[in-house]
Every structure is written in structure tokens, then in C-alpha cells.
Amino acid sequence: MDNNEFKKEKENLQSIIEKYREIMQYYNLRLEAIPRIYMNNPTMMNNSIEMYTEKIRLMEKSINKPYFARLDFARDGETKVETLYIGKVGVMDEENNNITIDWRAPVSSMYYDSNIGRASYEAPEGTCTGELLLKRQYEIENRELISFQDVDTVSNDDLLKPYLSASADNRLKNIVSTIQQEQNSIIRESISKNIIIQGVAGSGKTTVALHRIAYLVYNNRDTIKPNQYLVIGPNKFFVNYISGVLPDLDVENVKQLTYEELCSEFLNEDIELIDEDKKLIMSISDEKILNYEKFKVSMKFKQALDKFIKEMDNNIIPDKNIEIKGYEVITNNTIKDIYFSIETSNIYNTIKNKLDRTNLILSKYIDDKYDEIMENVKKQYQKNINIVSKEINKNELEKLNFVEKEIKTGCKTSLKKYFKTLI
């Protein structure tokens, strides 16, 4: 480590800490002025107080270690090299100049994903490309620079050494500086994509999931409020653990429930929950309960479930035709033929997926067989008007016109109602 460079970095750190102090002082002055500025607008006053109070809280929490990494990046088409300090939270001065960059910001992804040289990142305005000239990691404790080292590649085991000897709690808090490329790709995946994280115990599944929540909260803060997220845990110990970690990742007000609490809150019926300790004692001391618990994990129980699902699959389509305004449009035999013709695969391996597929195929079938189906409907219409009065004939004609319009759209509305009762 070059002594001159180390000295320069120490000066940079103290300069940034001083900027933190100046900004916090500015925020405190704003807080004092808010009641006077918004005295006639209580809502605006409360919102402003909350905003500046939160800014100060985050800065007070991060000032001892304002950043953990630095990127020097030269954008294509620009001569100026940007020096970006990455930390747990992003801080701007009163003129909107970046002091530190939040680890969840798009540009920060280069620290986790890019090598020195040609690099790019995805920003809201599009892909930004350029040259990554420097990638540096810092060890800072209590506002003092301990060490730093430059990184040439995406992954470097040496970077992990200072953290592997730390306690589990500290490792969790410090992972923002040691996130690996594979973890980063999970954390930054689109909010619209469902993700399953698999791994053995202790492999970091929970840690990555928590950082993904932090990333989603940060990048969707204009459209989704933190209290609209929900973490479901297996027990209260896990939920309490989450509640202690998320605030350290700048995430507040995310709801956390056990599965039992979720059921109790969202099911529209009273549920009597048995305390876990009591349940364990009952399982050990009560032979009936013990036998029941054993049965739940036995092959017999699996076979019973398999049989139940098979019977449900065989009988899910009722002996009921699809009718519109009393006119038969599709027979239940046609629906069954389509349903049972769908081969079970990774996509259609559940009853719901097979029903959804049947719905789509039926709609296309109705389009293809439009003339044939309408001819059958008109025969039913002729039969109806031959046996009813003139006044009712007018009503039958209105029904016929409605049915014809529905068939022209592939009976999408009627099919939706039909299948909704089955799922």
C-alpha cells in the first residue's frame, strides 16, 4: 500500500466526513425553520419534518463509515472522470451533488459486476457505457481509514477475509461491501419476476433476500410503499431477527408475519393457534397426536394426497355444459376432451395451470368452430320460438343477439365465469 496514496485517502475520508457534518447542520436548520414556513399547512409540515428527520438519522448512522468502495468511471463521450464513493446510504449536498452513492443505485452495480476496463450499467435513461479505471475497497472504523485495496476483477477472495472472521451479525451488516456477482444478480432482478433462492443452511439465502427487499424498496419508492411488502417467516425467532436487520439496511415499516399470523389475519374465520412449545409437549406426551404427526410425514400420507389430487384431476370438469342465456354453446364432453388432452409437463403440472390452458384452447376452439356453434344455437332458437308467445319471442331474439356477440369474442367472459368456479 503506497504511503502517499494512503495519506491522500485519509484526507478524502475526513473531507467527506466534514461534508456530512455540514449537510447534517443544514438539515437541522431546515428542521428548525419548517414550523414557521409551513405553519398554515400541517400536512406539508409533518411530511417535511419526517423527511429531514429520516435524512439526519441515516447520516448519523453511517457517518462512522460513510463508504466502503470507490469507482473511477469515464463515461463515453465525456473527458471528466467521475470519482464515486459507494456507501450504505446515498448522500447529496444542498446543491444535489453526490457525496456518497447508495449501494442500491444503478451505477453501483459496476462495483459488483464489472472488471477494470470496458464497463456499463443499466440506468432509467438507458445503458451507460465507459471505462472503469479504478475499483477500490476500504476498511473504515469509527471515522478512521484502516486500509484499502484495489480490485481488478469481479470476485476476489482476499476481499472477504476481513469479514469471514466477524460474527454472524456483523457479516450480515457488512455484506453490502462483499456481495458477489451471483448474489448481486438475484438482488437486482426485476420486481416483476418470481425468484426461488435455494441453498444449504448457512449459505446466505436470508441475507440475499433481505438485501433484495432493501434494493426493491429503494428503487420502487415512488410507486410502492415499504408497508406494501410482506416477509413471511417460519417462526417468531426468525421474524424478530428480520425486524432487527432491515433497519440497518435502510428499510423501515416492512411487515413481517409468521405463517400462522398471516392465516389468522387474512382468513375470514376465527383460528385457534396452539403455542409452539405447548404443541411440542403435546406431541411428545399425547400418543394420538404423536401418531398423527408421524402419519403426516409418512409415505401413506403422501400416497393419500396423491390419490386425492388424482381424483380431483379426474373429476374437476363438472357434468355441466357452458350455457349463455339458456343456450348451450359448449358441451362438457368437449371441455373434458380438451382438458384431458393436455399433457402434464413442467408448465402444466398443476390442475390450475391445466384449467388455464383449457380456457385458452376453448376460446380458440370457439373461434375456429364459430359457424358450427352458431348453427347449433340457431336451431335451439328456432325450437324456442315455435313454442312460446310473440312477446317472449322478442326476448328470445335479444338473447340470441347477445349469445352471438359473446361467441364472436370467443366466449371469454362466459369461460372466465365457468372456470372461476372450478379453481
C-alpha positions as CSV (number, residue, x, y, z in Angstrom):
1,M,0.0,0.0,0.0
2,D,1.5,3.3,-1.1
3,N,2.0,5.7,1.8
4,N,1.3,8.8,-0.2
5,E,-1.9,7.2,-1.6
6,F,-2.9,6.1,1.9
7,K,-2.4,9.7,3.2
8,K,-4.5,11.1,0.3
9,E,-7.3,8.6,1.0
10,K,-7.3,9.5,4.7
11,E,-7.7,13.2,3.7
12,N,-10.5,12.3,1.4
13,L,-12.3,10.4,4.2
14,Q,-12.0,13.4,6.6
15,S,-13.2,15.7,3.8
16,I,-16.3,13.6,3.2
17,I,-17.0,13.3,7.0
18,E,-16.8,17.1,7.2
19,K,-19.3,17.4,4.3
20,Y,-21.5,15.0,6.2
21,R,-21.4,17.4,9.2
22,E,-22.1,20.4,7.0
23,I,-25.1,18.7,5.4
24,M,-26.5,17.5,8.8
25,Q,-26.2,21.0,10.1
26,Y,-28.0,22.3,7.0
27,Y,-30.8,19.7,7.6
28,N,-31.1,20.7,11.3
29,L,-31.5,24.3,10.3
30,R,-34.2,23.3,7.8
31,L,-35.9,21.3,10.6
32,E,-36.0,24.4,12.8
33,A,-37.5,26.5,10.0
34,I,-40.2,24.1,8.9
35,P,-42.8,25.0,11.5
36,R,-42.5,28.7,10.5
37,I,-42.5,28.0,6.7
38,Y,-45.5,25.6,6.8
39,M,-47.5,26.9,9.7
40,N,-50.6,27.1,7.6
41,N,-50.1,23.6,6.1
42,P,-49.9,20.9,8.8
43,T,-49.6,18.1,6.3
44,M,-46.7,19.6,4.5
45,M,-45.1,20.5,7.8
46,N,-45.3,16.9,9.1
47,N,-44.1,15.4,5.8
48,S,-41.1,17.7,5.7
49,I,-40.2,17.1,9.4
50,E,-40.4,13.4,8.8
51,M,-38.2,13.6,5.7
52,Y,-35.4,15.7,7.2
53,T,-35.5,13.7,10.5
54,E,-35.0,10.5,8.5
55,K,-32.2,12.0,6.5
56,I,-30.4,13.0,9.7
57,R,-31.0,9.6,11.3
58,L,-29.4,7.8,8.3
59,M,-26.4,10.1,8.2
60,E,-25.8,9.8,11.9
61,K,-25.9,6.1,11.5
62,S,-23.5,6.0,8.5
63,I,-21.0,8.8,9.3
64,N,-18.6,6.5,11.2
65,K,-18.3,4.5,7.9
66,P,-19.7,6.7,5.2
67,Y,-18.5,4.5,2.3
68,F,-16.8,1.1,1.6
69,A,-15.8,1.4,-2.0
70,R,-14.7,3.8,-4.8
71,L,-15.2,3.7,-8.5
72,D,-13.4,5.9,-11.0
73,F,-15.5,5.9,-14.2
74,A,-15.1,7.7,-17.5
75,R,-18.3,7.8,-19.5
76,D,-18.2,7.5,-23.3
77,G,-18.2,11.0,-24.8
78,E,-17.0,12.8,-21.7
79,T,-13.5,13.8,-20.7
80,K,-14.1,14.1,-17.0
81,V,-13.5,11.1,-14.8
82,E,-16.2,10.6,-12.1
83,T,-15.0,9.5,-8.7
84,L,-17.9,7.7,-6.9
85,Y,-17.8,6.7,-3.3
86,I,-20.3,3.9,-2.6
87,G,-21.9,3.5,0.9
88,K,-24.9,2.0,2.6
89,V,-26.8,5.2,2.0
90,G,-26.5,7.9,-0.6
91,V,-25.9,11.5,0.5
92,M,-26.3,14.7,-1.5
93,D,-25.4,18.2,-0.6
94,E,-27.9,21.1,-0.8
95,E,-26.9,21.6,-4.5
96,N,-27.7,18.0,-5.3
97,N,-24.0,17.0,-5.7
98,N,-23.3,13.3,-4.8
99,I,-21.2,12.9,-1.7
100,T,-21.7,9.2,-1.5
101,I,-23.7,6.8,-3.7
102,D,-26.2,4.3,-2.3
103,W,-25.1,0.7,-3.0
104,R,-28.5,0.1,-4.5
105,A,-28.2,2.8,-7.1
106,P,-27.8,1.6,-10.7
107,V,-24.2,2.9,-11.1
108,S,-23.1,0.9,-8.0
109,S,-23.8,-2.3,-9.8
110,M,-20.4,-1.9,-11.6
111,Y,-18.7,-2.5,-8.3
112,Y,-20.3,-5.9,-8.0
113,D,-20.4,-6.9,-11.7
114,S,-17.6,-5.3,-13.7
115,N,-13.9,-5.7,-14.2
116,I,-11.5,-2.9,-14.8
117,G,-11.8,-1.8,-18.4
118,R,-14.9,-1.5,-20.5
119,A,-17.9,-1.5,-18.3
120,S,-21.6,-0.5,-18.3
121,Y,-24.7,-0.3,-16.2
122,E,-28.4,0.0,-16.7
123,A,-29.9,3.3,-15.7
124,P,-33.5,4.5,-16.0
125,E,-32.5,6.6,-19.1
126,G,-30.8,3.6,-20.7
127,T,-27.4,1.8,-20.8
128,C,-24.4,3.9,-19.7
129,T,-21.0,2.7,-21.1
130,G,-17.5,3.8,-20.5
131,E,-14.1,2.8,-18.9
132,L,-13.9,1.6,-15.3
133,L,-10.5,2.9,-14.3
134,L,-10.4,2.1,-10.6
135,K,-12.3,-0.2,-8.2
136,R,-11.2,0.2,-4.6
137,Q,-12.4,-1.3,-1.3
138,Y,-11.9,0.4,2.1
139,E,-11.9,-0.8,5.6
140,I,-13.1,2.1,7.8
141,E,-13.8,2.0,11.5
142,N,-15.0,4.9,13.7
143,R,-14.2,7.5,11.0
144,E,-10.7,6.3,10.6
145,L,-9.2,4.6,7.5
146,I,-7.7,1.3,8.4
147,S,-6.7,0.0,5.0
148,F,-7.7,-0.1,1.3
149,Q,-7.0,-2.3,-1.7
150,D,-7.7,-2.2,-5.4
151,V,-9.7,-4.9,-7.1
152,D,-9.1,-5.8,-10.8
153,T,-11.8,-8.4,-11.2
154,V,-15.4,-9.1,-10.2
155,S,-14.6,-11.6,-7.5
156,N,-11.6,-11.6,-5.2
157,D,-11.4,-13.9,-2.2
158,D,-9.0,-11.5,-0.4
159,L,-11.8,-9.0,-0.1
160,L,-13.8,-11.5,2.0
161,K,-11.1,-12.2,4.6
162,P,-11.8,-9.2,6.9
163,Y,-15.4,-10.3,7.2
164,L,-15.2,-14.1,7.5
165,S,-13.7,-13.8,11.0
166,A,-16.5,-11.5,12.1
167,S,-19.6,-12.6,14.0
168,A,-22.6,-13.7,12.0
169,D,-24.4,-10.5,12.9
170,N,-21.5,-8.4,11.6
171,R,-21.2,-10.4,8.4
172,L,-24.9,-9.7,7.7
173,K,-24.5,-6.0,8.2
174,N,-21.3,-5.8,6.1
175,I,-22.4,-7.8,3.1
176,V,-23.1,-4.7,1.0
177,S,-19.3,-4.4,0.6
178,T,-18.8,-8.1,-0.3
179,I,-21.8,-9.0,-2.4
180,Q,-20.7,-11.4,-5.1
181,Q,-21.8,-11.2,-8.7
182,E,-24.3,-14.1,-8.5
183,Q,-25.8,-12.6,-5.3
184,N,-26.0,-9.2,-7.0
185,S,-27.9,-10.6,-10.0
186,I,-30.5,-12.0,-7.6
187,I,-30.7,-8.8,-5.5
188,R,-31.2,-6.6,-8.6
189,E,-33.6,-8.8,-10.5
190,S,-36.8,-7.2,-11.8
191,I,-39.6,-6.8,-9.3
192,S,-42.0,-8.5,-11.7
193,K,-40.0,-11.7,-11.7
194,N,-40.7,-14.5,-9.2
195,I,-37.4,-15.9,-7.7
196,I,-36.7,-19.0,-5.7
197,I,-33.4,-19.0,-3.8
198,Q,-32.1,-22.5,-3.0
199,G,-29.1,-23.4,-0.8
200,V,-28.0,-25.3,2.2
201,A,-28.4,-23.9,5.7
202,G,-26.0,-21.0,6.3
203,S,-25.4,-20.4,2.6
204,G,-26.8,-16.8,2.8
205,K,-30.3,-17.2,1.4
206,T,-31.9,-15.0,4.1
207,T,-29.1,-12.4,3.7
208,V,-29.6,-12.1,0.0
209,A,-33.4,-12.0,0.4
210,L,-33.1,-9.1,2.9
211,H,-30.8,-7.2,0.6
212,R,-33.2,-7.8,-2.3
213,I,-36.0,-6.2,-0.2
214,A,-33.8,-3.2,0.5
215,Y,-33.0,-2.9,-3.2
216,L,-36.7,-3.1,-4.2
217,V,-37.7,-0.6,-1.5
218,Y,-35.0,1.9,-2.7
219,N,-35.7,1.5,-6.5
220,N,-39.5,1.5,-6.3
221,R,-40.0,4.1,-3.6
222,D,-42.1,6.3,-5.8
223,T,-44.7,3.6,-6.6
224,I,-44.6,1.1,-3.8
225,K,-44.6,2.0,-0.1
226,P,-42.5,-0.1,2.3
227,N,-45.6,-1.3,4.2
228,Q,-46.8,-2.9,1.0
229,Y,-44.1,-5.5,1.2
230,L,-44.5,-8.6,3.4
231,V,-41.9,-11.0,4.8
232,I,-43.3,-14.4,5.9
233,G,-41.1,-16.3,8.3
234,P,-41.3,-19.8,9.8
235,N,-41.4,-18.7,13.4
236,K,-41.2,-15.6,15.7
237,F,-37.5,-16.0,16.3
238,F,-36.9,-15.6,12.5
239,V,-39.3,-12.7,12.3
240,N,-37.7,-10.9,15.2
241,Y,-34.3,-11.4,13.6
242,I,-35.6,-9.8,10.4
243,S,-37.0,-6.9,12.3
244,G,-33.6,-6.1,13.7
245,V,-31.7,-6.4,10.4
246,L,-33.9,-4.5,8.0
247,P,-33.5,-1.0,9.6
248,D,-29.7,-1.4,9.3
249,L,-30.3,-1.7,5.5
250,D,-32.3,1.5,5.5
251,V,-35.7,-0.4,5.3
252,E,-38.5,0.6,7.7
253,N,-42.1,-0.4,8.0
254,V,-41.9,-3.6,6.1
255,K,-44.5,-6.0,7.5
256,Q,-43.2,-9.3,9.0
257,L,-45.5,-12.2,9.9
258,T,-45.3,-15.9,10.7
259,Y,-47.4,-18.2,8.5
260,E,-49.8,-18.7,11.4
261,E,-50.2,-14.9,11.9
262,L,-50.7,-14.5,8.1
263,C,-53.6,-17.0,8.2
264,S,-55.1,-15.5,11.3
265,E,-55.0,-12.0,9.8
266,F,-56.2,-12.7,6.2
267,L,-58.6,-15.7,6.5
268,N,-62.1,-14.6,7.3
269,E,-62.6,-17.0,10.2
270,D,-61.5,-17.5,13.8
271,I,-58.4,-19.6,14.2
272,E,-57.2,-21.0,17.4
273,L,-53.4,-21.2,17.4
274,I,-51.5,-23.6,19.6
275,D,-48.3,-22.2,21.2
276,E,-45.3,-24.0,19.6
277,D,-43.9,-25.0,23.0
278,K,-47.3,-26.4,24.0
279,K,-47.6,-28.2,20.7
280,L,-44.2,-29.8,21.2
281,I,-45.1,-31.0,24.7
282,M,-48.4,-32.4,23.4
283,S,-46.6,-34.2,20.5
284,I,-44.3,-35.9,22.9
285,S,-46.8,-36.8,25.7
286,D,-50.0,-37.5,23.7
287,E,-49.8,-40.8,21.8
288,K,-52.7,-39.9,19.5
289,I,-51.0,-36.6,18.5
290,L,-47.7,-38.3,18.2
291,N,-49.1,-40.9,15.8
292,Y,-50.8,-38.2,13.8
293,E,-47.5,-36.2,13.5
294,K,-45.8,-39.4,12.4
295,F,-48.5,-40.1,9.8
296,K,-48.1,-36.6,8.3
297,V,-44.5,-37.4,7.3
298,S,-45.2,-41.0,6.2
299,M,-45.4,-42.4,2.7
300,K,-49.0,-43.4,3.5
301,F,-49.9,-39.7,3.8
302,K,-48.1,-38.9,0.6
303,Q,-50.0,-41.7,-1.2
304,A,-53.3,-40.4,0.2
305,L,-52.5,-37.0,-1.0
306,D,-51.5,-38.3,-4.5
307,K,-54.8,-40.2,-4.6
308,F,-56.8,-37.2,-3.6
309,I,-55.2,-35.0,-6.2
310,K,-55.6,-37.6,-8.9
311,E,-59.3,-37.9,-8.1
312,M,-59.7,-34.1,-8.1
313,D,-57.9,-34.0,-11.5
314,N,-60.2,-36.7,-13.0
315,N,-63.4,-35.0,-11.7
316,I,-62.6,-31.3,-11.9
317,I,-64.6,-30.7,-15.0
318,P,-68.3,-31.0,-13.9
319,D,-71.1,-32.7,-15.9
320,K,-72.3,-29.2,-16.9
321,N,-72.4,-27.6,-20.3
322,I,-71.4,-24.0,-20.9
323,E,-74.7,-22.1,-21.4
324,I,-75.3,-18.5,-22.3
325,K,-78.8,-17.1,-21.6
326,G,-80.1,-20.7,-21.6
327,Y,-78.4,-21.6,-24.9
328,E,-76.0,-24.5,-24.9
329,V,-72.7,-23.3,-26.5
330,I,-70.1,-25.9,-25.5
331,T,-70.8,-29.4,-24.1
332,N,-69.0,-30.7,-21.0
333,N,-67.7,-33.6,-23.1
334,T,-65.8,-31.1,-25.3
335,I,-64.3,-29.4,-22.3
336,K,-63.3,-32.7,-20.8
337,D,-61.7,-33.9,-24.1
338,I,-59.6,-30.7,-24.2
339,Y,-58.6,-30.8,-20.5
340,F,-57.5,-34.5,-20.6
341,S,-55.6,-34.0,-23.9
342,I,-53.2,-31.6,-22.2
343,E,-50.0,-33.4,-21.4
344,T,-48.6,-32.9,-17.9
345,S,-45.3,-31.1,-18.1
346,N,-43.3,-28.6,-16.1
347,I,-45.6,-25.9,-17.3
348,Y,-48.9,-27.7,-16.9
349,N,-48.1,-29.8,-13.8
350,T,-50.9,-28.3,-11.7
351,I,-54.6,-28.5,-12.0
352,K,-54.9,-24.7,-12.1
353,N,-52.4,-24.5,-15.0
354,K,-54.3,-27.2,-16.9
355,L,-57.6,-25.3,-16.4
356,D,-56.0,-22.1,-17.6
357,R,-54.7,-23.9,-20.7
358,T,-58.1,-25.4,-21.3
359,N,-59.7,-22.0,-21.1
360,L,-57.3,-20.7,-23.8
361,I,-57.8,-23.7,-26.1
362,L,-61.6,-23.5,-25.7
363,S,-61.6,-19.8,-26.7
364,K,-59.6,-20.6,-29.9
365,Y,-61.9,-23.7,-30.5
366,I,-64.9,-21.4,-30.4
367,D,-63.3,-19.0,-32.9
368,D,-62.5,-21.9,-35.2
369,K,-65.9,-23.5,-34.9
370,Y,-67.9,-20.3,-35.0
371,D,-70.2,-21.3,-37.9
372,E,-70.9,-24.7,-36.5
373,I,-71.6,-23.4,-32.9
374,M,-73.9,-20.6,-34.3
375,E,-75.8,-23.1,-36.4
376,N,-76.5,-25.2,-33.3
377,V,-77.5,-22.1,-31.3
378,K,-79.9,-21.0,-34.0
379,K,-81.5,-24.5,-34.0
380,Q,-82.2,-24.1,-30.3
381,Y,-83.6,-20.6,-31.0
382,Q,-86.0,-21.9,-33.7
383,K,-87.2,-24.6,-31.3
384,N,-87.8,-22.0,-28.6
385,I,-89.8,-19.5,-30.7
386,N,-92.0,-22.3,-32.0
387,I,-93.4,-23.0,-28.6
388,V,-93.7,-19.6,-27.0
389,S,-95.7,-16.4,-27.4
390,K,-94.9,-13.5,-29.6
391,E,-93.8,-11.3,-26.7
392,I,-91.4,-13.9,-25.4
393,N,-90.1,-14.4,-29.0
394,K,-88.8,-10.9,-28.9
395,N,-87.0,-11.6,-25.7
396,E,-85.5,-14.8,-27.3
397,L,-84.2,-12.7,-30.2
398,E,-82.5,-10.4,-27.8
399,K,-80.9,-13.4,-26.1
400,L,-79.8,-14.8,-29.5
401,N,-78.1,-11.5,-30.4
402,F,-76.3,-11.4,-27.0
403,V,-75.1,-15.0,-27.4
404,E,-73.9,-14.3,-31.0
405,K,-71.8,-11.3,-29.7
406,E,-70.3,-13.5,-26.9
407,I,-69.4,-16.2,-29.3
408,K,-67.7,-13.7,-31.7
409,T,-65.4,-12.8,-28.8
410,G,-64.5,-16.5,-28.1
411,C,-66.9,-16.6,-25.1
412,K,-64.1,-15.1,-23.0
413,T,-66.5,-13.7,-20.3
414,S,-68.5,-16.9,-20.1
415,L,-65.4,-19.1,-19.9
416,K,-64.0,-16.9,-17.2
417,K,-67.1,-17.4,-15.1
418,Y,-67.2,-21.1,-15.8
419,F,-63.6,-21.8,-14.8
420,K,-63.6,-19.4,-11.8
421,T,-66.0,-21.8,-10.0
422,L,-63.6,-24.7,-10.6
423,I,-60.3,-23.2,-9.4
